[in-house]
Amino acid sequence: MNFGRKTLIFFIGILLSLTVFTKENNQFYAKNLYNEMKLNGLINYQAFSQAIDGFNKTKNKEKNILTIVDFSLPSTVKRMFVLDLDKKAILLQSYVAHGKNTGDLYAKSFSNKSNSNKSSVGLFLTEGSYNGRNGYSLRLNGLEKGVNDNAKKRNIVVHGADYANPKFIETSGRLGRSLGCFAVPESVNAEIINTIKGKSILYVYSNAIKPQNQKYATL
């Protein structure tokens, strides 16, 4: 074996060791933070761990605010969580509707295609707010190639809706459904948007999607 080949193998070994170390370090950080924030019983650890992993990999975020939407939960419970990672506190917890072709009570089917009327999962970066046909809304940039990177093209945003209010559950047994947007109760819409807008991370979890099948776009 020549010197060049030995050197190459040596550096490959170092890179593999660093990759394993980084992964284990991230897992330790996520578990430690999860325990410090006393999230057990409130937020699914898998959802939190994946969200933290995406948060740490995103370089152009400007806030230590992390929003998690847990689509493994039914729409009858508050499944949107806005976390302040500096204060280690839950700032907001809210109902959130999914797309009408994603499922009824549970979100089961997801898409990145226009006109699918389905929700998308994965990592998003929040952008600016605006007033549109759904009132005060928040633009989102999907960061995962082939998973949610058509979010802006599809006009997938956060907005308020009457069908996302808990009273809708009393008559229908579930929240109403959107065309793929993250629709929240009108009473908390502005507070949510004002808290998370401006390049914070929003992570959408589903136990129907394996994380190894998700491909990060350029973060």
Secondary structure in CASP SS format (residue, H / E / C, confidence):
PFRMAT SS
TARGET T0000
AUTHOR 0000-0000-0000
METHOD secondary structure of the structure
MODEL  1
M C 1.00
N C 1.00
F H 1.00
G H 1.00
R H 1.00
K H 1.00
T H 1.00
L H 1.00
I H 1.00
F H 1.00
F H 1.00
I H 1.00
G H 1.00
I H 1.00
L H 1.00
L H 1.00
S H 1.00
L H 1.00
T H 1.00
V H 1.00
F H 1.00
T H 1.00
K H 1.00
E H 1.00
N H 1.00
N H 1.00
Q H 1.00
F H 1.00
Y H 1.00
A H 1.00
K H 1.00
N H 1.00
L H 1.00
Y H 1.00
N H 1.00
E H 1.00
M C 1.00
K C 1.00
L C 1.00
N C 1.00
G C 1.00
L C 1.00
I C 1.00
N C 1.00
Y H 1.00
Q H 1.00
A H 1.00
F H 1.00
S H 1.00
Q H 1.00
A H 1.00
I H 1.00
D H 1.00
G H 1.00
F H 1.00
N H 1.00
K H 1.00
T C 1.00
K C 1.00
N C 1.00
K C 1.00
E C 1.00
K C 1.00
N C 1.00
I E 1.00
L E 1.00
T E 1.00
I E 1.00
V E 1.00
D E 1.00
F C 1.00
S C 1.00
L C 1.00
P C 1.00
S C 1.00
T C 1.00
V C 1.00
K C 1.00
R C 1.00
M E 1.00
F E 1.00
V E 1.00
L E 1.00
D E 1.00
L C 1.00
D C 1.00
K C 1.00
K C 1.00
A E 1.00
I E 1.00
L E 1.00
L E 1.00
Q E 1.00
S E 1.00
Y C 1.00
V C 1.00
A E 1.00
H C 1.00
G E 1.00
K C 1.00
N C 1.00
T C 1.00
G C 1.00
D C 1.00
L C 1.00
Y C 1.00
A C 1.00
K C 1.00
S C 1.00
F C 1.00
S C 1.00
N C 1.00
K C 1.00
S C 1.00
N C 1.00
S C 1.00
N C 1.00
K C 1.00
S C 1.00
S C 1.00
V C 1.00
G E 1.00
L E 1.00
F E 1.00
L E 1.00
T E 1.00
E E 1.00
G E 1.00
S E 1.00
Y E 1.00
N E 1.00
G E 1.00
R C 1.00
N C 1.00
G E 1.00
Y E 1.00
S E 1.00
L E 1.00
R E 1.00
L E 1.00
N E 1.00
G E 1.00
L C 1.00
E E 1.00
K C 1.00
G C 1.00
V C 1.00
N C 1.00
D C 1.00
N C 1.00
A C 1.00
K C 1.00
K C 1.00
R C 1.00
N C 1.00
I C 1.00
V E 1.00
V E 1.00
H E 1.00
G E 1.00
A C 1.00
D H 1.00
Y H 1.00
A H 1.00
N C 1.00
P H 1.00
K H 1.00
F H 1.00
I H 1.00
E H 1.00
T H 1.00
S H 1.00
G C 1.00
R C 1.00
L C 1.00
G C 1.00
R C 1.00
S E 1.00
L C 1.00
G C 1.00
C C 1.00
F E 1.00
A E 1.00
V E 1.00
P C 1.00
E H 1.00
S H 1.00
V H 1.00
N H 1.00
A H 1.00
E H 1.00
I H 1.00
I H 1.00
N H 1.00
T H 1.00
I H 1.00
K C 1.00
G C 1.00
K C 1.00
S C 1.00
I E 1.00
L E 1.00
Y E 1.00
V E 1.00
Y E 1.00
S C 1.00
N C 1.00
A C 1.00
I C 1.00
K C 1.00
P H 1.00
Q H 1.00
N H 1.00
Q C 1.00
K C 1.00
Y E 1.00
A C 1.00
T C 1.00
L C 1.00
END
